[in-house]
Amino acid sequence: MVCPTGTQGMAGKTISEKILSAKSGVDARAGRVVVCAVDCAMGTDGSAPMAIDYFEAMGGQSVRDAARIVFALDHYAPAPNRAIALLHQRLREFAGQFGIELWDVGQGIGHQLIVESGRALPGRLVVGADSHAVTYGALNAFATGIGSSDLAAILICGRVWLRVPESIRVNLTGQLPRGVYAKDAALALAAMLGADGAAYQALEFAGPGVAALDMDDRLVLSNFAVEMGAKNGIFPADRRTREYLAGRSPQDFAAVEADADARYAREIALHLDAVSPQVALPHQVDRVEPLARVAGTPVQMVYLGTCTGGRVKDFHEARGVLKAGGGVASGVQLVVTPASRAVLETLAQDGTLADFLAM
């Protein structure tokens, strides 16, 4: 349980509390509202146009620190109509005027580009005007989604207000069996917690099972935290974190660990070796069933991609399953969308795309 108010100052801190304390300059404890300096903020073509409207309504004349801002044209790519094309052009012009980096149509999904570019580092506060900004927590950053008005305020002053979330410690044990993947573990967790079971709380992943998950696996679990209502999903930093970040950022960073006496709203266990293939049925993310129970249900389209499942490992896993099963069944449309240009280039070079085309 969270300790009583009178003794909170004596308790240790969770990872989220430590990061928000550092970024706010105050003793940030669960439930407190703090104003924090932002290390990186992303807007997409689905949120940045409105942020610019707010920026102008607030009287914004300049961007506080353009190096900490990035725009990604990834939601409507390519532009489906004239109105969206004009919004894209407005973002390009705004970014050019204030020196903001812009990832244009075709470069990839902003969340994937944030982690590929080394903008999310341990101990950092990284936000995005899109709910799946929680993805970056895999890299030991406090990462969360914000609204367009929040993004506008960050453009002007470089800061954001946050209520410090209580944390749920998710103790991971074992390792995923052969043929079971990180998305299965994420769905199993969603079934356990429910679609709002972690509302405005942090999911802090811990335990010996963390070491059995590579960075792609961790990105999936952090990404999926928002589907359970979580404010953020965060992992500790370890050797895998350092290996992933090697060469991606010249900036120094220090891992943030929870204190041994940190207080949690509750603790739950997820035994990775007990997870089986899972599927979420329409139309709720927590309507999860073991795949075996719904095997044989006809499907007409299979989509491989998004910020959850569009990385190289995902396509390699899918290719292996399809090859073992004899390819794509008659009457099924397979759509393949790599999450970034770097992913696309890797799949083209190693023959994965050719394999998909041949199925």
C-alpha positions in Angstrom: 0.0 0.0 0.0 1.0 3.6 -0.4 2.2 4.9 3.0 0.2 7.5 4.9 0.8 11.1 4.2 2.6 11.7 7.4 5.3 9.1 6.7 5.6 9.5 3.0 8.8 11.5 3.3 10.5 8.6 5.0 9.7 6.0 2.3 11.8 5.1 -0.7 10.8 6.0 -4.2 9.7 4.2 -7.3 11.4 4.8 -10.6 8.7 7.2 -11.7 8.9 9.2 -8.5 12.6 9.5 -8.8 12.5 10.7 -12.4 9.7 13.2 -11.7 11.5 14.4 -8.6 14.6 15.1 -10.7 12.7 16.9 -13.4 10.6 19.0 -11.1 13.2 19.8 -8.5 10.8 18.8 -5.7 10.1 15.7 -3.6 7.7 14.1 -6.1 5.5 11.5 -4.4 2.5 9.7 -5.7 -0.5 12.0 -5.8 1.4 15.2 -5.9 1.1 17.6 -8.8 4.5 18.8 -10.1 5.7 21.0 -13.0 8.6 19.3 -14.8 11.2 20.2 -17.4 10.7 18.1 -20.5 13.6 16.4 -22.3 11.8 15.6 -25.5 8.2 16.2 -26.8 6.7 14.8 -30.0 3.7 16.0 -31.9 2.1 14.1 -34.8 0.0 15.2 -37.7 -3.0 14.0 -35.6 -2.1 16.4 -32.7 0.4 19.0 -33.7 -1.9 21.1 -35.9 -4.2 21.7 -32.9 -1.1 22.4 -30.7 -0.2 25.1 -33.2 -3.7 26.6 -32.8 -3.2 26.6 -29.0 0.3 28.0 -29.4 -1.0 31.0 -31.4 -4.0 31.4 -29.0 -1.6 31.5 -26.1 0.3 34.3 -27.8 3.3 32.1 -28.6 6.1 34.0 -30.4 9.0 31.6 -30.2 9.7 28.0 -29.2 11.6 27.6 -25.9 14.0 24.8 -27.0 13.4 23.5 -30.5 16.1 20.8 -30.1 13.7 19.1 -27.6 10.8 19.1 -30.0 10.0 16.8 -33.0 7.1 16.4 -35.3 6.1 13.2 -37.1 3.9 13.0 -40.1 2.7 9.4 -39.5 -1.0 9.2 -38.9 -2.2 10.3 -42.3 0.6 9.1 -44.5 0.3 9.8 -47.4 -2.2 12.6 -47.0 -5.7 11.1 -48.0 -7.1 14.4 -49.1 -6.4 18.1 -49.7 -7.3 19.2 -46.2 -4.7 16.8 -44.7 -2.1 17.8 -47.2 -2.6 21.4 -46.1 -2.2 20.4 -42.5 1.1 18.6 -43.4 2.3 21.7 -45.1 1.4 23.9 -42.1 3.5 21.6 -39.9 6.4 21.7 -42.3 6.3 25.5 -42.4 6.0 25.8 -38.6 8.9 23.4 -38.1 11.0 25.2 -40.6 10.2 28.6 -39.0 11.3 27.5 -35.5 14.0 25.0 -36.3 12.0 21.9 -35.2 13.0 18.5 -36.6 10.3 17.0 -38.7 10.0 13.4 -39.7 8.2 13.6 -43.0 5.8 11.1 -44.6 7.6 7.8 -45.2 10.2 8.1 -42.5 8.1 6.0 -40.1 6.0 6.0 -37.0 7.1 8.7 -34.5 7.2 6.4 -31.5 9.6 4.1 -33.3 11.7 7.0 -34.5 12.0 8.4 -31.0 13.6 5.2 -29.7 15.7 4.6 -32.9 17.1 8.2 -32.7 18.2 7.9 -29.1 15.9 10.7 -27.9 14.5 8.4 -25.1 17.2 7.8 -22.5 17.2 6.4 -18.9 16.1 9.1 -16.5 14.6 11.3 -19.1 11.0 12.7 -19.3 9.8 12.1 -22.8 6.2 13.0 -23.8 4.2 12.7 -27.0 0.9 14.1 -28.1 -0.3 10.5 -28.7 -1.3 7.9 -26.1 1.3 5.4 -27.2 4.2 7.6 -26.1 4.3 5.3 -23.2 6.5 3.1 -25.5 9.7 4.9 -24.5 9.4 3.6 -20.9 11.1 0.5 -22.2 14.3 2.6 -22.1 14.0 3.5 -18.4 12.5 6.9 -19.3 9.3 8.4 -17.8 7.2 8.5 -21.0 3.6 9.4 -21.3 1.0 10.8 -23.7 -0.2 14.4 -23.4 -2.8 16.6 -25.1 -2.4 19.2 -27.8 -2.7 22.1 -25.3 0.1 20.5 -23.2 2.3 20.3 -26.3 1.6 24.0 -27.0 2.6 24.9 -23.5 5.8 22.9 -23.9 6.6 24.7 -27.1 6.3 28.0 -25.2 7.9 27.2 -21.8 9.5 23.7 -22.1 7.6 22.4 -19.1 4.5 20.3 -18.4 2.4 19.6 -15.2 1.9 16.0 -14.2 0.2 14.3 -11.3 2.8 11.8 -9.9 1.3 8.3 -10.5 1.1 5.5 -7.9 3.0 2.5 -9.2 2.0 -1.1 -9.7 5.1 -3.3 -9.5 4.8 -6.1 -12.2 7.2 -8.9 -11.1 8.3 -10.8 -14.1 9.6 -14.4 -13.7 10.7 -17.1 -16.1 11.0 -16.6 -19.9 8.6 -16.9 -22.8 8.2 -20.4 -24.2 9.0 -21.1 -27.9 6.2 -19.8 -30.1 5.0 -17.3 -27.4 5.8 -13.7 -27.9 5.9 -10.3 -26.1 2.4 -9.4 -27.4 1.0 -12.6 -25.8 2.5 -11.5 -22.5 1.0 -8.0 -22.9 -2.4 -9.4 -23.6 -2.1 -11.8 -20.6 -1.4 -8.7 -18.5 -4.4 -6.9 -20.0 -6.6 -9.8 -19.1 -5.2 -9.8 -15.6 -5.6 -6.0 -15.0 -8.5 -5.1 -17.2 -8.8 -2.1 -19.6 -8.8 0.4 -16.8 -7.1 -1.7 -14.1 -4.1 0.6 -14.0 -5.9 3.9 -14.5 -3.4 6.8 -14.0 -0.9 4.5 -12.4 2.6 3.5 -13.5 3.4 -0.1 -14.4 6.9 -0.7 -13.2 8.3 -3.9 -14.6 10.8 -5.7 -12.3 12.0 -9.1 -11.4 14.3 -11.8 -12.9 12.1 -12.1 -16.0 13.2 -8.7 -17.2 16.6 -10.0 -18.2 14.9 -12.6 -20.5 13.2 -9.8 -22.6 15.1 -8.1 -25.3 14.5 -4.4 -26.1 11.8 -5.2 -28.7 9.9 -7.2 -26.2 10.1 -4.4 -23.6 8.9 -1.9 -26.1 5.8 -4.0 -26.7 5.0 -4.2 -23.0 5.6 -0.5 -22.3 3.6 0.4 -25.5 0.6 -1.7 -24.2 0.6 -0.2 -20.8 -1.8 2.5 -21.9 -4.3 -0.1 -23.0 -4.7 -0.9 -19.3 -5.2 2.8 -18.5 -1.7 3.3 -17.2 0.0 6.7 -17.2 3.3 5.0 -18.1 5.0 1.7 -18.3 8.7 1.7 -17.3 11.5 -0.8 -17.2 14.8 -0.7 -15.3 17.9 -0.1 -17.3 20.4 -3.0 -17.7 23.0 -4.4 -20.2 20.3 -4.8 -22.9 19.4 -1.1 -22.5 23.0 0.0 -22.9 23.5 -2.2 -25.9 20.4 -0.9 -27.6 21.5 2.7 -27.0 25.1 2.2 -28.0 25.7 4.5 -31.0 22.2 6.0 -30.9 23.0 9.0 -28.7 26.1 10.9 -27.7 24.5 12.0 -24.5 25.4 10.5 -21.2 22.8 8.8 -19.1 22.4 7.1 -15.7 20.1 4.2 -15.0 17.3 4.9 -12.5 16.4 2.2 -10.0 13.6 1.9 -7.5 14.6 2.1 -3.9 14.4 -1.2 -1.9 11.7 0.4 0.3 9.7 2.0 -2.4 6.0 1.9 -1.8 3.6 0.5 -4.4 -0.2 0.6 -4.8 0.1 -3.2 -5.3 2.3 -5.9 -6.7 1.3 -8.5 -9.2 3.2 -11.4 -10.8 3.4 -12.3 -14.4 5.0 -15.7 -15.0 6.4 -15.5 -18.5 6.9 -19.3 -18.8 3.2 -19.8 -18.1 2.0 -17.5 -20.9 0.4 -19.2 -23.9 -0.5 -17.6 -27.3 -3.3 -15.0 -26.7 -5.8 -13.1 -28.8 -8.0 -10.0 -28.0 -11.5 -10.5 -29.4 -13.6 -7.6 -30.7 -14.1 -5.0 -29.4 -12.3 -4.7 -26.0 -8.6 -4.9 -25.4 -9.1 -6.9 -22.3 -11.5 -9.5 -23.9 -8.5 -11.8 -24.1 -8.7 -15.5 -24.8 -6.1 -18.2 -25.3 -5.6 -18.6 -29.0 -6.5 -22.3 -28.7 -10.1 -21.5 -27.7 -10.8 -19.5 -30.9 -8.7 -21.5 -33.4 -10.5 -22.0 -36.6 -12.3 -18.6 -36.6 -12.2 -17.3 -40.2 -10.3 -14.0 -40.8 -10.2 -12.0 -43.9 -7.2 -9.6 -43.2 -4.1 -9.8 -41.2 -2.2 -6.6 -40.5 1.5 -6.7 -39.4 2.8 -3.3 -38.2 2.1 -0.3 -36.0 4.2 1.0 -33.2 3.4 -2.1 -31.2 4.4 -4.8 -33.7 6.2 -3.2 -36.6 9.9 -3.9 -35.8 12.3 -6.3 -37.5 11.8 -9.0 -34.9 8.1 -9.0 -35.3 8.3 -9.6 -39.1 10.9 -12.3 -38.6 8.6 -14.1 -36.1 5.6 -13.7 -38.5 7.6 -15.0 -41.4 8.6 -18.0 -39.4 5.0 -18.8 -38.5 3.7 -18.3 -42.1 6.4 -20.5 -43.6 5.8 -23.2 -41.1 2.1 -23.1 -41.8 2.4 -23.1 -45.6 2.0 -19.3 -46.3 -1.0 -17.1 -46.5 -4.3 -18.9 -46.9 -6.5 -18.3 -49.9 -8.9 -15.4 -49.3 -6.8 -13.7 -46.7 -5.2 -10.3 -47.3 -1.8 -9.8 -45.6 -0.8 -6.1 -45.0 2.8 -5.5 -44.0 3.8 -2.1 -42.7 7.3 -1.6 -41.2 7.4 0.9 -38.4 10.3 2.9 -39.9 12.5 3.3 -42.9 15.3 1.6 -41.1 13.1 -1.4 -40.4 12.0 -1.4 -44.0 15.6 -1.3 -45.3 16.7 -4.2 -43.0 13.8 -6.3 -44.1 14.6 -5.6 -47.8 18.3 -6.4 -47.3 17.8 -9.7 -45.4 15.1 -11.1 -47.8 12.1 -10.8 -45.4 10.1 -8.6 -47.7 10.8 -10.8 -50.7 9.6 -13.8 -48.6 6.3 -11.9 -47.8 5.8 -11.0 -51.4 6.2 -14.6 -52.4 3.5 -15.9 -50.0 
